[in-house]
Amino acid sequence: MAPSRIAVVTGASSGIGAATARRLAEAGYRVVLTARREDRIEALAKEINDAGHQATAYPLDVTDRAAVDEFATAFSTVSVLVNNAGGALGADPVATGDPADWRTMYETNVIGTLNLTQALLPKLEASGDGTVVVVSSTAGHATYEGGAGYVAAKHGAHVLAETLRLEIVGKPVRVIEVAPGMVKTDEFALTRFGGDEEKAAKVYQGVAEPLTADDVADTIAWTVTRPSHVNIDLLVVRPRAQASNTKVHRDL
């Protein structure tokens, strides 16, 4: 790929990732959409290109390091990396949580972020003005019952971003963390509860206006498009109805 203002977005097949890709394309970036579901990212790339912007789909599993390293060879420079791929599985207490679910969440939310960041960091630095965005969660800053596996993974993502910022200070790469609270998307809660629509609906029950994927995408795009000398270290974004992970106003 020829050098340009390239923004790589992981987990771009739906939700926050897809919305962020649209926003960054509108902001003038050539977006590279990565996810495992090729049909989804191909359709999104077509939508973005048909709108007069630039997008390329690249099927990728962020937990496959060999595939990530091969992906990185396609670029000489990259301007933005949005580490969005992640997700939650289950809501069991520590005593009965499935270790396989914990492992999957850690591999995707933390190791996947590590893989892409390590592979693309030289390209981001070569751009002379790079930005790494880690999409964590308010779960990365406080805990709640039944969420330990996801909370542990998102704490890992938060610490990765915080440590990277310390380690590369002085280099032309910003490290931004965006931590969303309650976001209602088509898939997040459904995936967490194994497709159980009733359980998924209860997450948002009585909450008139949870965040949308577009709300978070707007936030991410705002942080990325600040002047180069401005680093938004951490931006926590919640709906007005949510004061904390465990304090949510519901009209029931």
Secondary structure as GFF3:
##gff-version 3
##sequence-region A 1 252
A	DSSP	beta_strand	6	9	.	.	.	ID=ss1
A	DSSP	alpha_helix	15	26	.	.	.	ID=ss2
A	DSSP	beta_strand	30	35	.	.	.	ID=ss3
A	DSSP	alpha_helix	38	50	.	.	.	ID=ss4
A	DSSP	beta_strand	54	59	.	.	.	ID=ss5
A	DSSP	alpha_helix	65	72	.	.	.	ID=ss6
A	DSSP	beta_strand	80	83	.	.	.	ID=ss7
A	DSSP	alpha_helix	99	106	.	.	.	ID=ss8
A	DSSP	pi_helix	107	111	.	.	.	ID=ss9
A	DSSP	alpha_helix	112	126	.	.	.	ID=ss10
A	DSSP	beta_strand	130	135	.	.	.	ID=ss11
A	DSSP	three_ten_helix	138	140	.	.	.	ID=ss12
A	DSSP	alpha_helix	148	167	.	.	.	ID=ss13
A	DSSP	beta_strand	173	180	.	.	.	ID=ss14
A	DSSP	alpha_helix	188	192	.	.	.	ID=ss15
A	DSSP	alpha_helix	197	204	.	.	.	ID=ss16
A	DSSP	alpha_helix	213	224	.	.	.	ID=ss17
A	DSSP	beta_strand	234	237	.	.	.	ID=ss18
###
